[in-house]
Each structure stands twice: as structure tokens, then as C-alpha cells.
Amino acid sequence: MRMSLLTNSLTGVGVTDLKAIAGWAAANDIHELDVGPAIAMDRQVFEDVLGEGKVEIKTMIYCRNFLSEDEEEARQHQEALKERIRFAGTVGIEKIVCSTGVTKDAFAGTCFVPEKSADACVELAKEFLEEAEKNNVRLCWENCPMMGNIATSPDMWQMLFDRLDSDRIGLCYDPSHLVWQMIDPYGNIFKFKDKIFHVHAKDTHVDYEKLSLYGTQQNAKWWCHRLPGLGDLDWNRIVDALYQIGYDKAICIEHEDPVWDGTEEKGKRGILKTRDHVSQFFM
């Protein structure tokens, strides 16, 4: 097992040159990248980075609402994901992290009813999987509820996997999102061991004093993302569980801690703190 870096962790503070990100990562003992949408899909640049041999690029990420009620927006996002699948196949990238999309009828008043989007999500996923099959790419649903997504909880994962029955669709397992949803972040590693294709290293802190004041509906007020080691997750347990299921791929740093953000210097320090905390549990 080893550390990877999601380029979003640096593009958010203005570092958008893939070669510069790759060089900094390699110099800091991070030898794999997960490339986000702020990085241009320039084949020559990707091939130059890969040709240097300092880092591998195993994953790309593009999470959007592919079923937006704005039909033109939905079409653009769908085509952008398909373009990334084709690009990944061309340069030999193994995985694309994405969302499912969600239809407007899933929002019934103040309640979110993801099952109402299930049929549309399954049919759209079949299109994406057809493209993935052609290009020898696997798709990984990230379990983030904030990006047009219904693959956010174990019941929905199971329903979607049962209906699609494809070895090219799995999870980008991000336990930080499970914390604030009050979902077990440890046991589900074992339950979905055959579907965990990718893992994000990010943490969450729940402030129970604020939760008692605001309640769960105001979800921006009572929890926040933190670096691993500064939130509520036990990363020793997570890494151990991943070893137990035979996961032998990278754990990818996704830095969204507001305390360690805002400047390139702080962002890089946050990334390295994550690297140090998570990698101490590697065998």
C-alpha cells in the first residue's frame, strides 16, 4: 500500500501545472496521482509525466450531477465523463472516480429519497459502463452526497450493484462522508470488500455541541472535514481493515481541511501531515 494525491488538493490553491504537481509529489514520497478536472487533458503532458517515471497516474475524477434538471448541463457533464473515460483508456489510466447523478424528483420536500433516481441512474450507468468496457477502464462511485449522487450509503450501493452486476463498477471509498451520515466507516469495508476500487484519505469532525443546537438538517454547521488524525476516524482501523480484505492499491490524499487551506504553503503542509499520519500504519 502507498500514498496517492488528488490534484484537487493543490489546484484549489492555484497549482494547476501537472508537471509541477508530479514533481512536488515525487519529491515528497508520493508516487501516484489522482487527476481532477482542473487539470487539462493534454495527452502530451500526461505522457511526459508518465515518461519521467517519478509518479504513476492511476485515476482521474469527475463528479457532477449527470442527471441535472437542466438538460444541456446534464448532457455536457455526461459527455465530459465519457471524454475522460476515452482519454484514460488512451494513456493507460485504470480508474475514473465519478458520481451517479440524481434527478429532481428525489427531493421530496425536505426529504431526500434516492430510490426515486434509481432507474435513471442505472440506465445512465449502463452507458458509462459501455464506454468503460471499450476503453478498459473501471468506474468508482465516490460516496459523497454533495455532488449529484445517490451512491452515498450501503443500502444504495447494494441496490445499484445488484442491478448493474458489472465488475467494472465499484466504490471510491471515502470514510469521511460516512462519519457525518452516522454510517459505520469500518464494518462496511468488509461488507463491500470486492467493490472497493479506490480509497480517499480525508477525515471529518462532528461537533456534538453544535449538533445539539442546529440539528442534522443544517449540515454545514455541525461538522467539517479535517485532516486524518484531526477528525473522528481511527485510521489505524481503516488501514488494518483494508489490509484484511486484501486491498493493495493506493490511499489517495484528498485535502479539504479548512484549517490547513487557503495558501499553497498551508495546503502542502496539510497534504504532508495526511501522508505522515496515514502511512505510519502501512506494513
SULBEL-V529640 format. One line per field, one symbol per residue. phi: phi as a letter, one per 30 degrees, with the letter a starting at -180 (. if undefined). burial: b if it has 9 or more other C-alpha atoms within 8 Angstrom, else e. A space follows every 10 residues. Layout:
phi=???
burial=???
This chain:
phi=.acbbddedc ddcjccdddd dddddddcib cbbcccddcd dceddedddd ddidbcccbb bacbddbedd dddddddddd dddddddedd ciddbbdacc iaddddccic cccdedcedd ddddeddddd ddddchbccb dddcdcbiac dcbeddeddd dddchbdcba ccdcdddded cicddcdddd dcedcdcabc cabbcccddd dddciddcdd ccbadbdejc ccdcdddddd dddddidbcd ccdbdbdddc bjbddddddd ddddeddddd cdd
burial=bbbbbbbbbb bebebbebeb bbbebbeeeb bbbbbbeebe eeeebbbebb eeebbbbbbb bbbbbbbbee eebbbebbee bbebbbbbbe bebbbbbbbb bbbeebbeee eebbebbbeb bbeebbebbe bbbebebbbb bbbbbebbbb bbbeebbeeb beeeeeebbb bbbbbbbbbb eeeebbebbb eebeebbbbb bbbbbbeeeb beebbeeeee bbbbbbbbbe bbbebeebbb bbbebebeeb bbbbbbbeeb beebebbbbb bbbbbebbbe bee
